[in-house]
Amino acid sequence: MKSATITEAKNGLSALIDRVRAGESIVITDRGIPVAVLEPATRLMEPEERLAKLERGGIVRRPKGGRSIRELLDTPPAKLLAEVDVVAMVIEERESGW
């Protein structure tokens, strides 16, 4: 995978885009630290594929239980038992010193 600094990317974006169109991925670095990846748009992955790739890279660990990411995203959030003023709770927590 090719690497380019932010300055190189800014000054040579058209050339980098041509390489990406040809199927290459480009890592953009800032002072030697990777901060972004330019990839062909045709490589966009479904959430499940993306999660599997992150898991293979050791970046995330899936929870136990066997539910797919799509099931988790499609599950409606839990209903609150009572109305809660979240802002008031945060203010109270901050004032109490926590």
C-alpha positions in Angstrom: 0.0 0.0 0.0 1.4 3.4 -1.0 1.9 6.1 1.6 1.8 9.9 1.1 2.2 12.7 3.6 -0.5 15.4 3.9 1.7 17.8 1.9 2.2 15.2 -0.9 -1.5 14.5 -0.9 -2.4 18.2 -1.1 0.1 18.9 -3.9 -0.5 15.8 -5.9 -4.1 14.9 -5.2 -4.9 14.3 -8.9 -2.1 11.8 -9.3 -3.2 10.0 -6.1 -6.8 9.9 -7.3 -5.6 8.3 -10.6 -3.8 5.6 -8.6 -6.9 5.0 -6.5 -9.0 4.7 -9.7 -6.6 2.0 -10.8 -7.4 0.0 -7.6 -4.6 1.1 -5.3 -5.1 2.2 -1.7 -3.2 5.2 -0.4 -2.3 5.8 3.3 -2.2 9.5 4.2 0.3 10.2 7.0 0.8 13.2 9.3 4.4 13.3 10.6 4.8 9.6 10.0 1.5 8.6 11.7 -1.3 7.1 9.4 -4.4 9.3 9.7 -6.5 8.3 6.6 -6.8 5.9 3.8 -7.9 6.7 0.2 -9.6 3.7 -1.3 -11.6 3.1 -4.5 -15.3 3.7 -3.9 -16.1 0.3 -5.4 -14.5 -1.2 -2.3 -17.2 0.1 0.0 -18.2 -2.7 2.3 -21.4 -3.8 4.0 -21.3 -3.2 7.8 -20.8 -7.0 8.4 -17.8 -7.1 6.0 -16.3 -3.9 7.5 -16.7 -5.3 11.1 -15.1 -8.6 10.0 -12.1 -6.7 8.5 -11.7 -4.7 11.7 -11.9 -7.9 13.8 -9.2 -9.6 11.6 -7.0 -6.6 12.1 -7.4 -6.8 15.9 -9.0 -3.4 16.1 -12.4 -4.6 17.5 -13.8 -7.7 19.2 -17.3 -8.8 18.6 -19.6 -9.4 21.5 -20.7 -12.9 22.3 -24.2 -13.9 21.3 -24.1 -14.5 17.6 -26.2 -11.5 16.5 -25.2 -9.8 13.3 -24.4 -6.1 13.1 -27.5 -5.6 10.9 -29.7 -7.2 13.7 -28.1 -4.9 16.3 -28.6 -1.8 14.1 -32.2 -2.7 13.2 -33.1 -3.3 16.9 -35.1 -0.4 18.2 -33.7 1.3 21.4 -35.1 0.3 24.8 -38.0 2.5 26.0 -37.4 4.6 29.1 -39.5 3.8 32.2 -39.8 7.5 33.0 -39.0 10.8 31.5 -35.4 11.7 32.1 -33.8 15.1 31.9 -30.3 14.1 30.8 -29.0 17.7 30.8 -30.0 18.1 34.5 -28.4 14.8 35.4 -25.1 15.8 33.7 -25.2 19.2 35.5 -25.9 17.5 38.8 -23.1 15.0 38.3 -20.6 17.8 37.5 -21.6 19.9 40.5 -21.3 16.9 42.8 -17.6 16.5 41.8 -17.9 13.2 39.9 
